[in-house]
Structures are given as structure tokens and as C-alpha cells.
Amino acid sequence: MKIGVFDSGVGGQSVANAIKRALPDHEVLLREDKAHVPYGLKQPAEILQLVIPIFQDLVDSGCAVIVVACNTVTTTLIHELRRHFSVPLVAVEPMVKPAAAMTKTGVITVCATPTTLTSARYAELKDTFARGITVLEPDCSDWAAMIEENRISRNAIEMMVQKALKQHTDVIVLACTHYHWIESDIKNVTGNKAAVLQPEGALIGQLKRVLAQLV
């Protein structure tokens, strides 16, 4: 089957690569919107107008399922997109639930875009799964652009991680697929002091379940 993968930029490539490794018998079509990246500083109404024609192109190209590899799109628009398109949409979203279940210190850090952090869905995730948990939300507003333009500041990454560790965080959630490209940098700073979560494994598990239903 054809699997569509969408993200605003290079984060989608990380997800597409993971899907290709896990499901080599399927064809993966990746679509990015580099002309308008980053999405994390845009309003949902503007993002919706950008993504609808891209998703329609994936449908027209024969994709049986579309992976929404963008936390910003998922947390703000997934319900509208599911109403608009009949193909299954498998989406990433901030891993607040597993992080809250995993923490021993009661402090987790969520690295996400401003639009994700202000979304109703993210608020719902925190309210449902992270009550009684301290959720740190560092300013990562320029990270997607930093990664997209390949001007990664390891000093900025280290400063953020060290600050979170000093506040006793023991789980760091990467809630933007762009950040998957700096996962190893973050892990190098944390050492064994904090777990780093990103959703590719969980997403592939859900994708396999959806594909099995389509056979």
C-alpha cells in the first residue's frame, strides 16, 4: 500500500525513514511544506488552508493512509482534517501520558512549538494525564527553524536540558518531529539523568494496526 507522510519540514523525513525501516513492503510518499515552515508560530486557520491541498494530493496519489507527522497540525486540526478526508489519519501528538506514567520525580519537560503548547488538545492531555505532575515547557520557538536551516546550536540545547535537569525533570518529551534530529544531542546532555521520549515507535505500532484493518 501507499502510505502518505506529512510534516511542515524535515521532521517528516525522520518519521518517513522510520516507517520505511519498519514496513519495507509498503511505498512511502513524503510531503513537506518547506515554503511555509515553521508551522509552530502560525495560527490554526492559516495552517488548515496550507495543509488541505497537500493532503488532497496524497489522497489523489493513491495513499491508503496518511501519517500526520506534525504535532502542531495534530493538536490544532486533526478533527477538522478527519472530517474533510475519508482515508485514515495516523497522527503524532505530545507524549504526555507515557511521560507522566514514567516519571519518578513528578517533573517532566515538554519541548514543543508555541502553537502546540497553546492548543486545546495539549491542555486536554495535561489535564487528563498529568494532574499532580509539574510540566516544564521551555522556549523552543526557534528550534524548528534552527533544525530546518541546519544551524543547530548545541550550546542552546545544552542550556535548556541542564536547566530542566536542575528542576528535577526525569523525562523529556520531544513534541515536534523536527526535534527528532537532535535527539542524540539531547541524550548526550542528559546522560542517564532523564529519559527522552519521541513518538516514532508508538506511531508505527498504530500504523500497523490501521494497515491490518485495510487489507
C-alpha positions in Angstrom: 0.0 0.0 0.0 0.9 3.6 -0.3 1.5 5.5 3.0 1.4 9.2 2.9 3.6 11.1 5.4 3.2 14.8 6.0 5.1 17.4 8.0 5.9 21.0 7.6 9.6 20.3 7.1 12.5 17.9 7.8 10.8 16.3 10.8 8.7 14.3 8.3 11.8 12.7 6.8 12.8 11.2 10.2 9.3 9.7 10.5 9.3 8.5 6.9 12.7 6.8 7.4 11.4 5.0 10.5 8.3 3.8 8.6 10.4 2.6 5.7 12.6 0.6 8.1 9.6 -0.9 9.9 7.4 -1.5 6.8 9.7 -2.1 3.8 7.0 -3.7 1.7 4.9 -0.5 1.5 5.6 2.6 -0.5 6.0 5.8 1.5 5.2 9.2 -0.1 6.6 12.1 1.9 5.2 15.6 1.5 6.7 18.7 3.2 5.7 22.4 3.1 9.1 24.0 3.2 7.7 27.2 1.6 5.8 27.9 4.8 7.9 26.2 7.6 7.8 26.6 10.5 4.1 26.0 11.3 4.6 26.3 15.1 4.3 30.1 15.0 1.2 30.2 12.8 -2.5 30.3 13.6 -4.6 27.1 13.1 -6.8 28.7 10.4 -3.8 29.6 8.3 -2.3 26.1 8.7 -5.5 24.5 7.7 -5.5 26.3 4.4 -1.9 25.2 3.8 -2.4 21.5 4.5 -5.7 20.7 2.9 -4.3 20.8 -0.7 -1.3 18.8 0.4 -3.4 16.1 2.0 -5.6 16.0 -1.1 -2.5 15.5 -3.3 -1.6 12.4 -1.1 -5.2 11.1 -1.5 -5.1 11.7 -5.2 -1.7 9.9 -5.4 -3.4 6.7 -4.0 -2.4 6.8 -0.3 -4.5 4.4 1.7 -3.5 6.1 5.0 -1.8 9.4 5.8 0.6 9.9 8.7 0.3 13.3 10.2 3.9 13.7 11.4 3.4 17.2 12.8 2.4 17.8 16.4 1.2 21.3 15.6 -1.2 20.1 13.0 -2.4 17.2 15.1 -3.1 19.2 18.3 -4.9 22.0 16.4 -6.6 20.5 13.3 -6.9 16.7 13.4 -10.6 16.7 14.0 -11.2 19.1 11.0 -8.9 17.0 8.8 -10.7 13.8 9.7 -14.0 15.4 8.8 -12.5 16.5 5.5 -10.8 13.3 4.4 -12.1 9.8 4.4 -8.7 8.0 4.5 -7.4 7.0 7.9 -5.1 9.6 9.5 -2.5 8.3 11.9 -1.2 11.3 13.9 1.6 12.1 16.4 0.8 14.1 19.5 2.8 15.1 22.6 3.6 12.0 24.7 2.3 13.5 27.9 0.6 10.2 29.0 3.7 7.9 28.9 5.9 10.7 30.3 3.6 11.2 33.3 3.4 7.5 33.9 7.2 7.1 33.7 8.3 10.0 35.9 9.7 9.2 39.4 10.4 12.8 40.3 7.0 14.2 39.3 8.6 16.6 36.8 8.5 16.2 33.0 9.7 18.6 30.3 7.7 19.0 27.0 9.6 20.5 24.1 7.1 21.8 21.6 6.2 24.7 19.4 4.2 27.7 20.7 1.1 26.7 18.7 1.2 23.2 20.1 1.6 24.5 23.7 -1.4 26.8 23.4 -3.6 24.2 21.7 -6.8 22.8 23.4 -5.6 19.2 22.7 -2.3 19.8 24.6 -4.2 21.3 27.5 -6.5 18.3 27.5 -3.6 15.9 27.6 -2.1 17.6 30.6 -5.4 17.8 32.4 -6.2 14.1 31.7 -2.8 12.5 32.3 -0.5 15.0 34.1 -2.5 16.1 37.1 -0.2 16.5 40.1 2.8 16.4 37.7 5.0 19.5 37.1 5.2 20.1 33.4 8.1 22.3 32.2 7.7 24.0 28.8 11.0 25.6 27.7 11.0 28.1 25.0 11.8 26.1 21.8 10.2 28.6 19.5 13.2 28.9 17.2 14.2 25.2 17.3 12.3 24.1 14.2 13.8 26.9 12.1 17.2 26.1 13.6 17.0 22.5 12.6 15.3 23.2 9.2 18.2 25.6 8.3 20.9 23.3 9.7 22.2 25.9 12.1 21.9 23.7 15.3 23.2 25.4 18.4 24.3 22.6 20.7 25.0 25.3 23.4 21.3 26.3 23.3 20.3 22.6 23.6 22.6 22.0 26.5 21.4 25.1 28.3 17.8 24.0 28.0 18.5 20.5 29.1 20.7 21.4 32.0 18.1 23.9 33.3 15.4 21.2 33.1 17.6 18.7 34.9 18.2 21.3 37.7 14.5 21.5 38.1 14.5 17.7 38.7 12.9 16.6 35.4 13.5 13.0 34.6 11.5 12.7 31.3 11.9 14.9 28.3 9.2 14.8 25.6 10.1 15.7 22.0 6.7 17.0 20.9 7.9 18.3 17.4 9.2 15.9 14.8 11.9 18.4 13.9 13.4 17.7 17.3 14.0 14.0 16.4 17.1 15.2 14.5 18.6 16.5 17.8 17.5 13.5 19.9 21.1 12.2 20.2 22.3 15.7 21.2 19.7 15.9 24.0 20.5 12.3 25.2 24.2 13.2 25.3 23.5 16.0 27.7 21.0 14.1 29.9 23.3 11.1 30.3 21.3 8.7 32.4 19.5 11.5 34.3 16.4 11.7 32.1 14.6 9.6 29.6 13.9 11.1 26.2 10.6 10.2 24.5 9.6 10.7 20.9 6.6 9.0 19.2 8.0 7.1 16.1 7.7 3.7 17.8 4.2 4.3 19.0 3.2 5.8 15.7 4.4 2.8 13.7 2.5 0.5 16.1 -0.7 2.3 15.4 0.0 2.5 11.7 0.5 -1.3 11.6 -2.9 -1.7 13.3 -4.6 0.6 10.7 -3.0 -1.1 7.8 -4.1 -4.5 9.0 -7.7 -3.3 9.0 -7.4 -2.1 5.4 -6.3 -5.4 4.0 
